[in-house]
Amino acid sequence: MAAAAASSAFCLSQAVVEPINALHCETRSHSTKAKPTALALLLIAVIAASASGSAWVAQRRAEEARAAAAKEAKLQVLRQSDPKQYLAGLRAANDPRWEVEFKVLDPSGYAAYLTDLKAKQEQERQASIQRLTEQLASTKPDDLEGRYSIYSSLMRLDPGNKGYAADIAAIEPAVLKALRAKFEAEDQLKNPLTYVKLENFSWEKSGFGSVMVANFTLKNELPYAVKDITVACRLTAPSGTEIDSTWQVVYERVEARQSKRLTQVNMGFIHNQSSAAGCRIASIKTD
């Protein structure tokens, strides 16, 4: 009895801090022997704690709103009595009204600010141009991508410079060609099958209509040789239904960027009602 009372007291104390946890606490403590009165008291405590929390949040928000209104009222008074101090406060607080208010309250000061800002921006622009010009001078002539990047940056800083435009036009074709070659080389490493192609494909039936014999060209667009090329085919009936499939490893070698014509390649047994075939390169091997 004393233990139950102590457990209820603990749960009631939890209701003030964590109402939901307190309810779970009481449920665990009195899952089978809970007293109706204790549960009622606990529910009352939970409801009271929840209402108290909501009231506290509402009160906090009201206080924040009053504080914001009071701060804004002081700013408006300061705007009339001491515009300079008012503007300094807005700028220190990163208030988005600062520049608009600066322009309205101190037109001459704002004009001087813009003049100074433009002078600083121009100084930074000239410093950037000087830095890029020095970087360009130290870039090797054959580093086309590097030079193109620097010229592009210079053009953004000085769009009216015809010399930069002419330099970009002179190297742009070579840069684009190099970029395409770089992309292709990377893609060849990731997707080599894309660069080995099956061309000029034809086929016929042999062996009383149960053997597929194919003729095709293997085109290797990779910068290295390939061999042991697997050709896989799906076959369909006159109705369009896929009825069979077959594959064959062609134990031939195709050199880099070369093609090889193969004829009368035995692709294996097929369904005798096969009338059309779709074939592809399924796998390749390299040295």
C-alpha positions in Angstrom: 0.0 0.0 0.0 2.8 2.4 1.0 4.7 1.5 -2.2 1.6 2.2 -4.3 1.2 5.6 -2.6 4.8 6.4 -3.1 4.6 5.5 -6.8 1.5 7.6 -7.2 3.2 10.6 -5.6 6.2 10.2 -7.9 3.9 10.1 -10.9 2.0 13.1 -9.7 5.3 15.0 -9.4 6.1 14.0 -13.0 2.8 15.4 -14.2 3.9 18.9 -13.5 7.0 18.5 -15.7 6.2 15.9 -18.3 2.4 15.2 -18.4 2.5 12.4 -21.0 5.3 10.6 -19.2 3.4 10.8 -16.0 0.4 9.2 -17.6 2.6 6.3 -18.8 4.2 6.1 -15.4 0.9 5.8 -13.6 -0.3 3.2 -16.1 2.7 1.1 -15.5 2.6 1.4 -11.8 -1.1 0.5 -11.5 -1.7 -1.6 -14.6 -3.7 -4.2 -12.6 -4.4 -2.6 -9.2 -5.0 1.1 -10.0 -7.3 2.9 -7.6 -10.0 4.9 -9.3 -9.4 7.9 -7.1 -5.6 7.9 -7.8 -6.2 7.7 -11.5 -8.7 10.5 -11.4 -6.3 12.7 -9.4 -3.6 11.9 -11.9 -5.8 12.9 -14.9 -6.7 16.1 -13.2 -3.0 16.8 -12.6 -2.2 16.1 -16.3 -4.9 18.3 -17.6 -3.9 21.1 -15.2 -0.3 20.8 -16.2 -1.2 20.9 -19.9 -3.4 23.9 -19.4 -0.7 25.6 -17.4 1.9 24.9 -20.1 -0.4 26.3 -22.8 -1.0 29.4 -20.7 2.7 29.9 -20.2 3.4 29.7 -23.9 0.6 32.2 -24.6 1.9 34.5 -21.9 5.5 34.3 -23.3 4.3 35.2 -26.8 2.3 38.1 -25.5 5.4 39.4 -23.6 7.6 39.0 -26.7 5.0 40.9 -28.8 4.8 43.7 -26.3 8.6 43.9 -26.1 8.8 44.1 -30.0 6.1 46.8 -30.1 7.9 48.8 -27.4 11.2 48.5 -29.2 9.6 49.7 -32.5 8.0 52.6 -30.7 11.4 53.7 -29.3 12.9 53.4 -32.8 10.2 55.7 -34.3 10.8 58.2 -31.5 14.6 58.0 -32.2 13.9 58.4 -35.9 12.3 61.8 -35.2 14.7 63.0 -32.5 18.1 61.6 -33.7 18.0 60.2 -37.3 21.7 59.5 -37.3 21.5 57.4 -34.2 18.4 55.7 -35.6 20.2 54.7 -38.8 23.2 53.5 -36.8 20.9 51.2 -34.8 19.2 49.8 -37.9 22.6 49.1 -39.5 24.0 47.4 -36.4 20.9 45.2 -36.2 21.1 44.3 -39.9 17.6 45.7 -40.3 16.5 45.5 -44.0 15.0 49.0 -43.7 18.4 50.6 -43.2 19.3 51.5 -46.8 15.8 52.8 -47.7 15.7 54.9 -44.5 19.3 56.1 -45.1 18.2 57.3 -48.6 15.1 59.1 -47.2 16.6 60.6 -44.0 20.1 61.6 -45.3 20.1 61.9 -49.1 23.5 63.6 -49.3 25.0 61.0 -47.0 23.5 58.2 -48.9 24.9 59.6 -52.2 28.3 59.8 -50.6 27.9 56.2 -49.4 27.1 55.0 -52.9 30.1 56.8 -54.3 32.3 55.2 -51.7 30.8 51.8 -52.3 31.3 52.1 -56.1 34.9 53.2 -55.5 35.6 50.1 -53.3 33.9 47.8 -55.8 36.0 49.2 -58.6 39.2 48.8 -56.5 38.3 45.2 -55.9 37.6 44.7 -59.6 40.9 46.1 -60.7 42.7 44.0 -58.0 40.9 40.8 -59.3 41.9 41.7 -62.9 45.5 42.2 -61.8 45.5 38.8 -60.0 44.0 36.9 -62.9 46.4 38.6 -65.4 49.4 37.4 -63.3 47.8 34.0 -63.1 47.4 33.9 -66.8 51.1 34.8 -67.4 52.2 31.8 -65.3 49.8 29.4 -67.0 51.4 27.1 -69.6 50.3 27.7 -73.2 49.2 24.1 -73.6 46.9 24.3 -70.6 43.9 25.3 -72.7 41.3 24.6 -70.0 43.2 26.7 -67.5 43.6 29.6 -69.9 40.0 29.4 -71.0 38.8 29.6 -67.4 41.0 32.6 -66.6 39.9 34.4 -69.8 36.2 33.7 -68.9 36.7 35.2 -65.5 38.4 38.3 -67.0 35.5 38.7 -69.5 33.0 38.8 -66.5 35.1 41.5 -64.8 35.7 43.5 -68.0 33.0 42.6 -70.6 34.0 45.4 -72.9 37.6 44.2 -73.4 37.8 43.0 -77.0 41.2 41.4 -76.4 39.8 38.9 -73.9 36.9 38.1 -76.3 39.4 37.4 -79.2 41.6 35.2 -77.0 38.5 33.2 -75.9 37.4 32.8 -79.5 40.8 31.6 -80.6 41.1 28.7 -78.0 37.4 27.8 -77.5 37.2 25.2 -80.3 40.3 23.3 -79.0 39.0 23.6 -75.4 35.6 22.2 -76.3 37.2 19.3 -78.2 39.5 18.5 -75.2 36.5 18.6 -72.9 34.5 16.2 -75.1 37.5 13.9 -75.3 37.8 14.0 -71.5 34.2 13.2 -71.0 34.3 10.4 -73.5 37.4 8.9 -71.8 35.6 8.9 -68.5 32.5 7.5 -69.9 34.4 4.7 -71.7 35.8 3.6 -68.3 32.3 3.6 -66.7 30.3 2.2 -69.7 32.7 0.3 -72.0 29.8 -1.8 -73.6 28.3 1.4 -75.0 31.4 1.7 -77.2 31.4 -1.8 -78.7 28.6 -2.0 -81.3 26.9 -4.7 -83.3 26.3 -3.5 -86.9 25.0 -4.8 -90.2 23.3 -7.7 -88.5 21.4 -10.4 -90.4 20.5 -14.0 -89.7 19.0 -17.1 -91.1 17.8 -20.5 -90.1 19.9 -23.6 -90.6 19.8 -27.2 -89.5 16.1 -27.9 -90.5 15.1 -24.5 -89.1 16.3 -25.1 -85.6 19.7 -23.4 -85.7 20.4 -19.6 -85.9 23.2 -18.5 -88.1 24.2 -14.8 -88.0 26.3 -12.3 -89.9 27.4 -9.1 -88.3 30.1 -6.5 -87.8 31.7 -5.8 -84.4 32.8 -2.2 -84.1 35.1 -1.3 -81.3 35.2 2.5 -80.5 37.3 2.0 -77.4 41.0 3.1 -77.3 42.0 -0.5 -76.4 41.4 -3.9 -77.9 38.5 -6.2 -76.8 37.9 -9.9 -77.2 35.6 -12.8 -76.3 32.5 -10.8 -77.0 29.2 -12.2 -76.0 26.3 -11.6 -78.4 22.8 -12.2 -76.9 19.6 -12.5 -78.9 15.9 -12.5 -78.2 13.6 -14.2 -80.7 10.0 -13.6 -81.5 7.3 -15.5 -83.4 5.3 -14.0 -86.3 2.7 -13.0 -83.8 5.3 -10.8 -82.0 5.4 -13.1 -78.9 8.9 -13.7 -77.5 9.4 -17.4 -77.7 13.2 -18.0 -77.4 16.6 -16.5 -76.6 20.1 -17.5 -77.4 23.7 -16.3 -77.0 27.1 -17.0 -78.2 30.7 -16.0 -77.2 32.6 -14.8 -80.2 36.2 -15.7 -79.5 37.7 -13.0 -81.7 39.8 -10.0 -81.0 38.9 -6.5 -82.2 41.6 -3.9 -82.0 41.2 -0.4 -80.7 38.9 1.7 -82.9 38.7 -1.0 -85.5 35.8 -3.2 -86.9 35.7 -6.9 -87.8 33.1 -8.6 -90.1 32.0 -12.1 -89.1 29.8 -14.4 -91.1 28.0 -17.7 -90.6 28.3 -17.5 -86.8 26.5 -20.4 -85.2 24.3 -18.8 -82.5 22.9 -22.2 -81.3 19.5 -23.9 -81.4 16.3 -21.9 -81.5 12.6 -22.4 -81.7 11.6 -23.4 -85.2 8.9 -20.7 -85.3 11.3 -17.9 -84.6 10.9 -15.2 -87.3 12.6 -12.1 -85.9 15.6 -11.4 -83.6 16.9 -8.6 -81.6 20.6 -8.9 -80.7 23.0 -6.9 -78.6 26.5 -7.0 -77.1 26.1 -8.5 -73.6 29.7 -8.6 -72.4 33.3 -8.1 -73.5 36.7 -8.9 -72.1 40.0 -6.9 -72.3 43.6 -7.8 -72.1 
